[in-house]
Amino acid sequence: MSAPEPPEGFAEFVAGRSAVLLRAAWLLTGDAGLAEDLLQTALAKSWRHWQTVHTADNPEAYVRRVINTTYVSWWRRRWRVEVPAAALPDRADHSDLAEGTANRDAVRRALARLSRRQRG
């Protein structure tokens, strides 16, 4: 099974504008590997709609827009809660766990004192 043929003008566009588009992707990511991934993803998205894009006035502007929206999508999905530490702790700190258990038990006892109607 062979790969599908690229739409008319797509290969020429990629050959002529990839370096410029890669620099734009690098400016967003700050990382060469991520910039390449971003550009490839944007080109794949643009490839699917190339007949429409190619007939537009400025196909490069369209691909740049796809690069920007794809990057924003990646940025929004990235999990920002975990922060790497320089050194691992010797053992886990469970002090907040005991406090949480005590609070949970107190809430359960307080709810148990309420009537069914008050709880609902």
Buried (B, 14 or more C-beta within 10 A) or exposed (E): EEEEEEBEBBEEBBEEBBEEBBEBBBEBBEEEEBBBBBBEBBBEBBBEEBEEBBEEEEBBEBBBEBBBEBBEEBEEEEEEEEEEEEEEEEEEEEEEEEEEEEEEEEEEEEEEEEEEEEEE
